[in-house]
Amino acid sequence: MRSFVGLLDPTRPLVDWAAIVAYRYGRLQQLMAEQRLDALLVTTPDNVLYATGWPRFRPSAHEGAYNALVVRDAAEPVIFCSEGDEGGARQDALAADIRVLPPWNRQWPPLFRQALGDYGVLGKTIGLDGRMGVRLWQQVADALEGTTVVDAGRVLDRARVVKCPDEVQAYEQVVSIVEIGVNTAIAMAGNRWARHTELEIATAANVELLRRGCHSPDIWCVSGYRTAPVRRYSTDKVVRGEELLLVDGGGTLNGYRSEFARTVWTGGRPTVEQRRVYQTVHRALQAAEALIRRGTMTAKLEEAVLAVVEEAGLAAYYGGYPYLGHGIGIGPEPPMVTARYPEHDTALEAGMLINLEPGVWVPSVGGVRLENTYLVTEDGYRTLTRAPYDEALLGS
């Protein structure tokens, strides 16, 4: 097992957040024009963050704390906030039009209607956030009688899948910090003189994220028999030598979430079967990586993984999720990378960030997941996660 150093560069320039917000808003307006939407009402925290750039330091906020209205022909969005956020939002000049919503969402529809009327789009076509609650959706639709209301979930998803260079730079900063947390977990697990529990290792990793400004840290680790079938939470089980250890999860910085996974060996000599499982997952990941380029359909990536796993005789143990991977940015997001659900098959585009995370879980042997983040480029891809693979498990 080899630990590594997260490459956090203190000289890296600050993220140009204004450029990111301008890119996102322009992308939304472009897609709204293509779909003939006159306005877009956004009510889920991650989509509000995308549309407005606010609140990038609190993406875990509960639904309803932040809302936004994007009018296709307006220069900037309307922000709806709680009374407690109004003063700060105005002083920070987050938008020219900031309106207060009461905490009870049944009182929101008339206020949404008022805003739409102020911008002259009542009676036109309004898109609603696809993840808006059913009851609120119906209340809004009733309040907007005479206005065409449509599901704009695909517009929001489509906007978020392609990142600009400034967004990629922001994402690389959080990757660097999460790498430090994962490295902390790997180093602790490999210390044969001081054994720790899974919870102690995961906590130490998450503390490293918090120390560097991340919030919502969620690194977890499982070891030994708890890797197959995998449990996605840490316990007070002691991590011992001669075990597989899976470290997974991530954290959020500046509105972007990074997550990736490594499986490592905790010392001693792994068995032939443990190496077989690890090497199969490693080859499967490489097979998928070889296909990452603009224009490739996402189903092809999982098909390549399945072919490797089947050839190794481990198809019955593959999975853990109904997909090989997913898009990543503000959080896990489209596209879903799966061959098992054709409706999610999507052509890769330059500027997409995707995570691939094949896993094989063999009871009595152990489970392995390897996960990386990739930037799709015009002529291939760039791997953003730089953690090495375990040499003891790759060896013969």
N, C-alpha and C positions, 0 to 999 in steps of 0.2 A: 504494500500500500504506500502511495506517495502523496503527500500533501502538496499544496501549491499556494501561490500568493495571488490574491485578487488584485487585478491591475487597476487600482484607483489612482488616477493621475491628478495630482493637486494643481497642475498647471493647465488642466483642461479648461477652456473658456466656459463662462456661464452660458446656460441655455438662453437663446433668444425667444423668450416666451411670447412676446408680441408677434413675432413672425409665425410661431406655431398657431396662435389664435387666429391670425389673419388667414393662414392657409386652410385651417379647418372650416372657418366660416365661409370662405370662398368656395370650398369643396361642397359644403352643404347647399349653398345657393345654386351652384351648377347642377347638382343632382335634382334639386327641387324644380329647376327650370325644365330639366329633361322629363320629369314626371308630372309637370304642369301643376305643381303645388304652389299656392300663393302664400301659405304660411305653414309653420311647423310648430306644434306645441310639444315641448319636451318636459318629461316629469320624472325620469329616473336619474339618480345622482351621477352615474357614469356618463350618460348621454348629455346631461346638463354641463358636466365638466368638459365634454368634447365641444359642445356648441359655444360655450362662453369662456372657457379657461378658468372657471371658478366653480367649486373651491378645490384647487388642486392639492391642498394640504389636508383635506378631509374627505377623501373619496369614500370612506366608510359611512358617510352620513346617511341617516335613515331617509327612506323615500318620503318626499313631501317637504323636506327641509329646503330644497332648492328646485326651482322650476324655471323654464325659459320659453320665450316665444321668438322664433326666427321668422321674420317677414322677408320674403324673397327679395324685395326691392329696397329694403332698409339697410343702412350702412352698418348697423350693429344690432345685437339682440336686445330684447327686453328681458330683464332679470326679475323674477319673482322670488322674494326671500321672506324669511320670518322677521317678526318685529325685532328680535334680538340681533339680527345681522344687518339691519337697515343702515344704522349709523356708520358702521365700518365699511359697508359696501359703497356708500356714497363718498366717504372720505377717501377710499382707495380708488374712486372713479372707475369702478368696474364696468359701468355702462352709463349712458346718459339717461336712460329710462329704467329706473329701479322702482318696483312696486311691492307693497307688503301684502302677504297672504296671511289670513288667520290660520291657526293650527288645525282647524277642522275642514277637511277637504270638501265636504258637502257645500261649503260656502265659496268654493273657488270658481265654479262655472260662471256665475255672473261677472266675476272680475276678469276672467279670461275673455268673456264676450265683450266687455267694455274695452279691453286692450285691442282686440281684433277690430272693433268698430273705430277706435282711434286711428288705426293704421289703414282703414278703408278696405279691409278684406272680408268683412262679413258678407255672406251670400256667395262667397267664392269657394275654392277648394282648399280645405285645411287638413293637413296630415297630423295624426296623433301618434305619440310615442307608442310603439308596438308592445311595450311592456307595461303600459298604464293599466291599473287595476280595472276589472270588469265594471264594478259599480261606478267608479269615477268616470270611466269611458261613457257609460250610458247617461250619466248626469251631464257631462259636457255635450254629448250629442243632443240631448233634449234642450239644453240651453242655447244651442246653435241651430235651432230649427230654421230651415231655409238655407242653410249652408251645407255644402257637400263635405262630409267627414270621411276620411279614408285612413287605413292603417299605413303608417309611414315607417314601420320597423325596418323594412328592407332598405329604405333610403338612409337611415342612420347606420345600419350595419355596413352598407356599401361605402359610405363616407369614411368610416373608421378603418377599413382594411388596408388602405394605401397610405403610408407615412411619408412625410417630406423629410429632407435631410436633417432639419433641426429636431424633428421628433426622434429620428434614429439616434442623434447625438444625446438627447435627453435619456433615451432608453439605455444607451451604453453606460451612462453614469450609474443607473440603478443596478445593471448587471454587475458592474465592478464591485459594488457593495455586497450584493448577494453572494458573489464568489467568496468574499472574505468570510461571511457567515458559514457557508458550506465548508470552506477550508478549516474553520475552527472545529466543526463537528468531526471532520475526518481525522484531524490531528488528535483530538481527545479520544476517539475510538481506538486509535492505534497506540495509545500509551499503555504498554503492558504493565507498568508499575503503579498505575492509578486507574482502576476500573471505575466506570461511571454508569449510571442508569441512562436509558433512552431519554427520559425527561431532562436530566441534567445536561446531556449533550445538546438536545434541541434548545433548551433555555439559553445555554451559553452562546449558541449560534445566533439566536434571535436578539440577545443583548448586543452582540456586535453590530447587528443591523440598526438597532435603536441608537447606539452610540454615534453612528454615522448619519443620523437624520432620517432613516427609514421609519415609516409607520406601517401599521398592519402587518408586522412580521409574522410569518407562518411557516418557518422551517420545522419539519418533523423528521424523526428517524425511527426505523424499526430494525430489529436484528434477529438473527437465528431463525427459529421456527415462526416468528411473527412476520417474516418476509414472504411466506407462502402457506396459505393464501395471504396476500398482503393486507395489513391493517394500516389505515392511513391516520394513525395517531400514535403518539409516544406514550410509554407507560414507565413504571418503576422497575421494569426488567433490567438487570445488569447486563451490559454489553461485554461479552467475554471474547477471549482469543478464539481463533478458528471458527469464526462466524462471518456470514455475509451481513453487511450493514447497508441499508438503503437510506440515503439522505435526500429529501425532496422538499419542495416548497420555495418560498421567496418572500419578497417584501415590496413596498411601494415607496417611491421617492419622486417628488415633483409631479405627481399625477400619473406616473407610469409604474406598472407592476412587472417585475421580473420573477420568473420561477424556472428552475431546472433541477435535474436529479443526477446523482451518481450513486452507484453501488460499489462498495469497496470490501476488501478482505481485511479482517482485524488481526491477522498474524497466524503463524504456523503454515501448514501446507494444505491448500484446498484440494478437495477430491476431484477425480476425473469428471464426475457428473456436475459438480459445481462450476468447473471451468467450461464444460460443454454448454451449460445454460448461459453463462456470461458471454462466451464467445459467439454464441448464436445471436444473442441480442445485439452485440457489437456489430456483427456482420449485417444483421437486418437493418440497423441504423445506417450503416454505410451504403447499403443498397438503395435506401430511400434518398439519402443525400445525393447520390449520383444523378438523380432525376430532377433535382430542384433547379428549375430555370423558368423564365417567363414563358407562359403558354402551356406548361405541363398541367394536366388535370390532377387534382388532389387525390382522387381515387387511385391513380397509378402508384402513388407513394406507398399506400398501405398494401396494395397488391404486391409490390416488390418485397415488403416486409413479410407478408404471409408466405410468399414463395420460399424465402430463406427458412422460416420457422417450420414450414411443412417438410422441407427437405431434411431438416435436422430431426424430424420425428417428434416435434414439440408443439404441434398445432393445437392440441387439446389444452395446453397450458398457457396459450397466448391471451393477452387482453388486459383486463383490469378496468378499461374504459371502453365505451362503444366507438372509439375512434383511435387513430394513431397519434393525432395531434390536433392543434388548433391555432388560430391566430392569437396574437398577444399584443398588448399596448396598454391602454388604461386598465385592462384586466384581460382574462381569457375572453376571446371574442371570435367571430367568424374570420376566416373560413374554417369549418370543421374538416379535418383531414381523415376521411374514412372511405373505405370501399364497400362497407356494409350497409350504408344508407345512401342510395343513389341521388336522392333529392339534395344532398349537400355537396355533390361533385362540383368543383369550382376550378376555373383556370387560374393558375398562379400569375400574379402581376408584379412587375418591378415596384419595389417600395413596400411590399408586404413583409410583415414580421410573422414568422410561424414557429411554433414549437413542435418537435417530433419527440415522442416518448414511448417507444416500444417497451413492452414488459412481458416476461415469461415467469410463471409462478409454479414451481414444482414442489408439492408437499414432500417433506422428508429430505429434500435436497436444498431448496432455498429459492428465493425469488430475486429477479434482477430487473431494474428499470434504468435506462440511460436516457437522459433528456437534454436536448440542446435547443437554442434559439438561433434562427437563421434569418438573414435579410435576403430577400429575393432581389437580384440585380438584373440589369439588362442582359447580361451574358452568363448568368449562373447564380451563385449565392456567396454570401459571406457568413461564416459562423461567428456569432457574437459571444457565445459562452466558451471559455478557454480552459476549463478544468480538464486535466488529463484523465485517461482511463487507467484502471488498476493493472499494473504490470504483472502482479502475481497471478491474476486471473486470466490475463491474456497469454501467459507463458504456457509451455507444454508440460 
